[in-house]
């Protein structure tokens, strides 16, 4: 009986400390921009997203569909691949694909609009 109390008295504070540290690092992601506040370019980008991206990516969550969810994609330090979410890197991935993501054919205007929309997520 004494061994169980000593073990619990030792392990519980360590577990509690680990949980506290883990939760301190969890911050909610910033919300997406409301659609009613979209610029014309962002609205066109949302249309491109629905046509070309929505079958594989959720826009307002980080949960995966066929690819990673894209909530706050441009507001975090790194994309799911680990690369920073710069327009240049996102353009590379969108146009040329990566891993399981196929290349996506877009005009320059569609790409510009899509990038503007991704910044609203």
PyMOL CGO cylinders between C-alpha atoms (Angstrom):
from pymol import cmd
from pymol.cgo import CYLINDER

trace = [
    CYLINDER, 0.00, 0.00, 0.00, 2.79, 2.39, 0.90, 0.3, 1, 1, 1, 1, 1, 1,
    CYLINDER, 2.79, 2.39, 0.90, 4.47, 1.80, -2.50, 0.3, 1, 1, 1, 1, 1, 1,
    CYLINDER, 4.47, 1.80, -2.50, 1.32, 2.83, -4.39, 0.3, 1, 1, 1, 1, 1, 1,
    CYLINDER, 1.32, 2.83, -4.39, 1.02, 6.08, -2.47, 0.3, 1, 1, 1, 1, 1, 1,
    CYLINDER, 1.02, 6.08, -2.47, 4.68, 6.92, -3.08, 0.3, 1, 1, 1, 1, 1, 1,
    CYLINDER, 4.68, 6.92, -3.08, 4.39, 6.07, -6.75, 0.3, 1, 1, 1, 1, 1, 1,
    CYLINDER, 4.39, 6.07, -6.75, 1.22, 8.15, -7.16, 0.3, 1, 1, 1, 1, 1, 1,
    CYLINDER, 1.22, 8.15, -7.16, 2.71, 11.03, -5.19, 0.3, 1, 1, 1, 1, 1, 1,
    CYLINDER, 2.71, 11.03, -5.19, 5.69, 10.98, -7.54, 0.3, 1, 1, 1, 1, 1, 1,
    CYLINDER, 5.69, 10.98, -7.54, 3.97, 10.40, -10.91, 0.3, 1, 1, 1, 1, 1, 1,
    CYLINDER, 3.97, 10.40, -10.91, 0.91, 12.66, -10.58, 0.3, 1, 1, 1, 1, 1, 1,
    CYLINDER, 0.91, 12.66, -10.58, 2.82, 15.94, -10.18, 0.3, 1, 1, 1, 1, 1, 1,
    CYLINDER, 2.82, 15.94, -10.18, 5.01, 15.06, -13.17, 0.3, 1, 1, 1, 1, 1, 1,
    CYLINDER, 5.01, 15.06, -13.17, 1.94, 14.28, -15.31, 0.3, 1, 1, 1, 1, 1, 1,
    CYLINDER, 1.94, 14.28, -15.31, 0.21, 17.47, -14.16, 0.3, 1, 1, 1, 1, 1, 1,
    CYLINDER, 0.21, 17.47, -14.16, 3.29, 19.54, -15.00, 0.3, 1, 1, 1, 1, 1, 1,
    CYLINDER, 3.29, 19.54, -15.00, 3.53, 17.95, -18.45, 0.3, 1, 1, 1, 1, 1, 1,
    CYLINDER, 3.53, 17.95, -18.45, -0.13, 18.62, -19.12, 0.3, 1, 1, 1, 1, 1, 1,
    CYLINDER, -0.13, 18.62, -19.12, 0.21, 22.25, -18.03, 0.3, 1, 1, 1, 1, 1, 1,
    CYLINDER, 0.21, 22.25, -18.03, 3.19, 22.79, -20.32, 0.3, 1, 1, 1, 1, 1, 1,
    CYLINDER, 3.19, 22.79, -20.32, 1.39, 21.11, -23.22, 0.3, 1, 1, 1, 1, 1, 1,
    CYLINDER, 1.39, 21.11, -23.22, -1.75, 23.17, -22.79, 0.3, 1, 1, 1, 1, 1, 1,
    CYLINDER, -1.75, 23.17, -22.79, 0.20, 26.40, -22.49, 0.3, 1, 1, 1, 1, 1, 1,
    CYLINDER, 0.20, 26.40, -22.49, 1.51, 25.82, -26.02, 0.3, 1, 1, 1, 1, 1, 1,
    CYLINDER, 1.51, 25.82, -26.02, -1.99, 25.30, -27.42, 0.3, 1, 1, 1, 1, 1, 1,
    CYLINDER, -1.99, 25.30, -27.42, -3.38, 28.54, -28.71, 0.3, 1, 1, 1, 1, 1, 1,
    CYLINDER, -3.38, 28.54, -28.71, -6.54, 28.88, -30.73, 0.3, 1, 1, 1, 1, 1, 1,
    CYLINDER, -6.54, 28.88, -30.73, -6.01, 29.79, -34.35, 0.3, 1, 1, 1, 1, 1, 1,
    CYLINDER, -6.01, 29.79, -34.35, -7.24, 33.19, -35.47, 0.3, 1, 1, 1, 1, 1, 1,
    CYLINDER, -7.24, 33.19, -35.47, -10.66, 33.19, -37.10, 0.3, 1, 1, 1, 1, 1, 1,
    CYLINDER, -10.66, 33.19, -37.10, -11.13, 33.41, -40.84, 0.3, 1, 1, 1, 1, 1, 1,
    CYLINDER, -11.13, 33.41, -40.84, -12.16, 36.73, -42.35, 0.3, 1, 1, 1, 1, 1, 1,
    CYLINDER, -12.16, 36.73, -42.35, -15.97, 36.90, -42.72, 0.3, 1, 1, 1, 1, 1, 1,
    CYLINDER, -15.97, 36.90, -42.72, -17.09, 36.40, -46.32, 0.3, 1, 1, 1, 1, 1, 1,
    CYLINDER, -17.09, 36.40, -46.32, -19.14, 39.63, -46.09, 0.3, 1, 1, 1, 1, 1, 1,
    CYLINDER, -19.14, 39.63, -46.09, -15.83, 41.53, -45.76, 0.3, 1, 1, 1, 1, 1, 1,
    CYLINDER, -15.83, 41.53, -45.76, -14.05, 39.93, -48.75, 0.3, 1, 1, 1, 1, 1, 1,
    CYLINDER, -14.05, 39.93, -48.75, -12.54, 42.15, -51.40, 0.3, 1, 1, 1, 1, 1, 1,
    CYLINDER, -12.54, 42.15, -51.40, -13.48, 41.41, -55.02, 0.3, 1, 1, 1, 1, 1, 1,
    CYLINDER, -13.48, 41.41, -55.02, -10.18, 39.52, -55.45, 0.3, 1, 1, 1, 1, 1, 1,
    CYLINDER, -10.18, 39.52, -55.45, -10.77, 37.43, -52.29, 0.3, 1, 1, 1, 1, 1, 1,
    CYLINDER, -10.77, 37.43, -52.29, -14.31, 36.59, -53.43, 0.3, 1, 1, 1, 1, 1, 1,
    CYLINDER, -14.31, 36.59, -53.43, -13.02, 35.43, -56.81, 0.3, 1, 1, 1, 1, 1, 1,
    CYLINDER, -13.02, 35.43, -56.81, -10.36, 33.43, -54.98, 0.3, 1, 1, 1, 1, 1, 1,
    CYLINDER, -10.36, 33.43, -54.98, -13.05, 31.75, -52.87, 0.3, 1, 1, 1, 1, 1, 1,
    CYLINDER, -13.05, 31.75, -52.87, -14.73, 30.68, -56.13, 0.3, 1, 1, 1, 1, 1, 1,
    CYLINDER, -14.73, 30.68, -56.13, -11.43, 29.25, -57.43, 0.3, 1, 1, 1, 1, 1, 1,
    CYLINDER, -11.43, 29.25, -57.43, -10.97, 27.47, -54.09, 0.3, 1, 1, 1, 1, 1, 1,
    CYLINDER, -10.97, 27.47, -54.09, -14.44, 25.87, -54.30, 0.3, 1, 1, 1, 1, 1, 1,
    CYLINDER, -14.44, 25.87, -54.30, -13.74, 24.71, -57.87, 0.3, 1, 1, 1, 1, 1, 1,
    CYLINDER, -13.74, 24.71, -57.87, -10.15, 23.52, -57.49, 0.3, 1, 1, 1, 1, 1, 1,
    CYLINDER, -10.15, 23.52, -57.49, -9.33, 22.91, -53.81, 0.3, 1, 1, 1, 1, 1, 1,
    CYLINDER, -9.33, 22.91, -53.81, -12.43, 22.19, -51.72, 0.3, 1, 1, 1, 1, 1, 1,
    CYLINDER, -12.43, 22.19, -51.72, -12.67, 18.53, -52.71, 0.3, 1, 1, 1, 1, 1, 1,
    CYLINDER, -12.67, 18.53, -52.71, -9.43, 17.88, -50.81, 0.3, 1, 1, 1, 1, 1, 1,
    CYLINDER, -9.43, 17.88, -50.81, -9.03, 20.70, -48.24, 0.3, 1, 1, 1, 1, 1, 1,
    CYLINDER, -9.03, 20.70, -48.24, -11.35, 22.10, -45.58, 0.3, 1, 1, 1, 1, 1, 1,
    CYLINDER, -11.35, 22.10, -45.58, -10.99, 25.89, -45.46, 0.3, 1, 1, 1, 1, 1, 1,
    CYLINDER, -10.99, 25.89, -45.46, -11.99, 26.64, -41.86, 0.3, 1, 1, 1, 1, 1, 1,
    CYLINDER, -11.99, 26.64, -41.86, -10.44, 23.83, -39.87, 0.3, 1, 1, 1, 1, 1, 1,
    CYLINDER, -10.44, 23.83, -39.87, -7.07, 22.14, -39.59, 0.3, 1, 1, 1, 1, 1, 1,
    CYLINDER, -7.07, 22.14, -39.59, -8.68, 18.69, -39.77, 0.3, 1, 1, 1, 1, 1, 1,
    CYLINDER, -8.68, 18.69, -39.77, -7.76, 16.79, -42.92, 0.3, 1, 1, 1, 1, 1, 1,
    CYLINDER, -7.76, 16.79, -42.92, -10.13, 15.82, -45.71, 0.3, 1, 1, 1, 1, 1, 1,
    CYLINDER, -10.13, 15.82, -45.71, -7.95, 14.28, -48.44, 0.3, 1, 1, 1, 1, 1, 1,
    CYLINDER, -7.95, 14.28, -48.44, -5.30, 16.92, -47.74, 0.3, 1, 1, 1, 1, 1, 1,
    CYLINDER, -5.30, 16.92, -47.74, -4.68, 19.07, -44.68, 0.3, 1, 1, 1, 1, 1, 1,
    CYLINDER, -4.68, 19.07, -44.68, -7.22, 21.61, -43.51, 0.3, 1, 1, 1, 1, 1, 1,
    CYLINDER, -7.22, 21.61, -43.51, -6.13, 25.14, -44.33, 0.3, 1, 1, 1, 1, 1, 1,
    CYLINDER, -6.13, 25.14, -44.33, -7.46, 27.26, -41.46, 0.3, 1, 1, 1, 1, 1, 1,
    CYLINDER, -7.46, 27.26, -41.46, -4.99, 30.05, -40.64, 0.3, 1, 1, 1, 1, 1, 1,
    CYLINDER, -4.99, 30.05, -40.64, -2.57, 28.66, -43.23, 0.3, 1, 1, 1, 1, 1, 1,
    CYLINDER, -2.57, 28.66, -43.23, -0.87, 32.02, -43.76, 0.3, 1, 1, 1, 1, 1, 1,
    CYLINDER, -0.87, 32.02, -43.76, -0.97, 32.95, -40.08, 0.3, 1, 1, 1, 1, 1, 1,
    CYLINDER, -0.97, 32.95, -40.08, 1.14, 30.08, -38.75, 0.3, 1, 1, 1, 1, 1, 1,
    CYLINDER, 1.14, 30.08, -38.75, 4.92, 29.70, -38.85, 0.3, 1, 1, 1, 1, 1, 1,
    CYLINDER, 4.92, 29.70, -38.85, 4.87, 26.60, -41.03, 0.3, 1, 1, 1, 1, 1, 1,
    CYLINDER, 4.87, 26.60, -41.03, 2.57, 24.75, -43.38, 0.3, 1, 1, 1, 1, 1, 1,
    CYLINDER, 2.57, 24.75, -43.38, 1.87, 21.04, -42.72, 0.3, 1, 1, 1, 1, 1, 1,
    CYLINDER, 1.87, 21.04, -42.72, 4.96, 20.28, -44.83, 0.3, 1, 1, 1, 1, 1, 1,
    CYLINDER, 4.96, 20.28, -44.83, 7.10, 22.33, -42.44, 0.3, 1, 1, 1, 1, 1, 1,
    CYLINDER, 7.10, 22.33, -42.44, 7.81, 25.04, -45.02, 0.3, 1, 1, 1, 1, 1, 1,
    CYLINDER, 7.81, 25.04, -45.02, 6.92, 28.65, -44.22, 0.3, 1, 1, 1, 1, 1, 1,
    CYLINDER, 6.92, 28.65, -44.22, 3.59, 29.75, -45.75, 0.3, 1, 1, 1, 1, 1, 1,
    CYLINDER, 3.59, 29.75, -45.75, 4.96, 32.36, -48.14, 0.3, 1, 1, 1, 1, 1, 1,
    CYLINDER, 4.96, 32.36, -48.14, 3.13, 33.22, -51.35, 0.3, 1, 1, 1, 1, 1, 1,
    CYLINDER, 3.13, 33.22, -51.35, 6.11, 31.86, -53.27, 0.3, 1, 1, 1, 1, 1, 1,
    CYLINDER, 6.11, 31.86, -53.27, 6.00, 28.49, -51.50, 0.3, 1, 1, 1, 1, 1, 1,
    CYLINDER, 6.00, 28.49, -51.50, 2.21, 28.21, -51.75, 0.3, 1, 1, 1, 1, 1, 1,
    CYLINDER, 2.21, 28.21, -51.75, 2.43, 29.06, -55.47, 0.3, 1, 1, 1, 1, 1, 1,
    CYLINDER, 2.43, 29.06, -55.47, 5.02, 26.33, -55.97, 0.3, 1, 1, 1, 1, 1, 1,
    CYLINDER, 5.02, 26.33, -55.97, 2.86, 23.72, -54.22, 0.3, 1, 1, 1, 1, 1, 1,
    CYLINDER, 2.86, 23.72, -54.22, -0.36, 24.79, -55.95, 0.3, 1, 1, 1, 1, 1, 1,
    CYLINDER, -0.36, 24.79, -55.95, 1.09, 24.86, -59.47, 0.3, 1, 1, 1, 1, 1, 1,
    CYLINDER, 1.09, 24.86, -59.47, 3.47, 21.91, -59.24, 0.3, 1, 1, 1, 1, 1, 1,
    CYLINDER, 3.47, 21.91, -59.24, 1.95, 19.72, -56.53, 0.3, 1, 1, 1, 1, 1, 1,
    CYLINDER, 1.95, 19.72, -56.53, 3.70, 18.00, -53.66, 0.3, 1, 1, 1, 1, 1, 1,
    CYLINDER, 3.70, 18.00, -53.66, 3.58, 14.45, -52.37, 0.3, 1, 1, 1, 1, 1, 1,
    CYLINDER, 3.58, 14.45, -52.37, -0.05, 13.33, -52.90, 0.3, 1, 1, 1, 1, 1, 1,
    CYLINDER, -0.05, 13.33, -52.90, -1.25, 16.77, -54.02, 0.3, 1, 1, 1, 1, 1, 1,
    CYLINDER, -1.25, 16.77, -54.02, -1.49, 17.03, -57.80, 0.3, 1, 1, 1, 1, 1, 1,
    CYLINDER, -1.49, 17.03, -57.80, -0.45, 20.10, -59.76, 0.3, 1, 1, 1, 1, 1, 1,
    CYLINDER, -0.45, 20.10, -59.76, -3.29, 22.55, -60.34, 0.3, 1, 1, 1, 1, 1, 1,
    CYLINDER, -3.29, 22.55, -60.34, -3.64, 24.42, -63.62, 0.3, 1, 1, 1, 1, 1, 1,
    CYLINDER, -3.64, 24.42, -63.62, -4.54, 28.08, -62.97, 0.3, 1, 1, 1, 1, 1, 1,
    CYLINDER, -4.54, 28.08, -62.97, -4.26, 31.31, -64.89, 0.3, 1, 1, 1, 1, 1, 1,
    CYLINDER, -4.26, 31.31, -64.89, -2.15, 34.06, -63.33, 0.3, 1, 1, 1, 1, 1, 1,
    CYLINDER, -2.15, 34.06, -63.33, -5.35, 35.89, -62.31, 0.3, 1, 1, 1, 1, 1, 1,
    CYLINDER, -5.35, 35.89, -62.31, -6.85, 32.76, -60.73, 0.3, 1, 1, 1, 1, 1, 1,
    CYLINDER, -6.85, 32.76, -60.73, -3.64, 32.14, -58.79, 0.3, 1, 1, 1, 1, 1, 1,
    CYLINDER, -3.64, 32.14, -58.79, -3.51, 35.73, -57.55, 0.3, 1, 1, 1, 1, 1, 1,
    CYLINDER, -3.51, 35.73, -57.55, -7.16, 35.55, -56.47, 0.3, 1, 1, 1, 1, 1, 1,
    CYLINDER, -7.16, 35.55, -56.47, -6.65, 32.18, -54.78, 0.3, 1, 1, 1, 1, 1, 1,
    CYLINDER, -6.65, 32.18, -54.78, -3.64, 33.45, -52.83, 0.3, 1, 1, 1, 1, 1, 1,
    CYLINDER, -3.64, 33.45, -52.83, -5.69, 36.47, -51.71, 0.3, 1, 1, 1, 1, 1, 1,
    CYLINDER, -5.69, 36.47, -51.71, -8.42, 34.10, -50.50, 0.3, 1, 1, 1, 1, 1, 1,
    CYLINDER, -8.42, 34.10, -50.50, -5.94, 31.84, -48.68, 0.3, 1, 1, 1, 1, 1, 1,
    CYLINDER, -5.94, 31.84, -48.68, -4.83, 34.88, -46.70, 0.3, 1, 1, 1, 1, 1, 1,
    CYLINDER, -4.83, 34.88, -46.70, -8.41, 35.24, -45.40, 0.3, 1, 1, 1, 1, 1, 1,
    CYLINDER, -8.41, 35.24, -45.40, -8.47, 31.76, -43.87, 0.3, 1, 1, 1, 1, 1, 1,
]
cmd.load_cgo(trace, "trace")
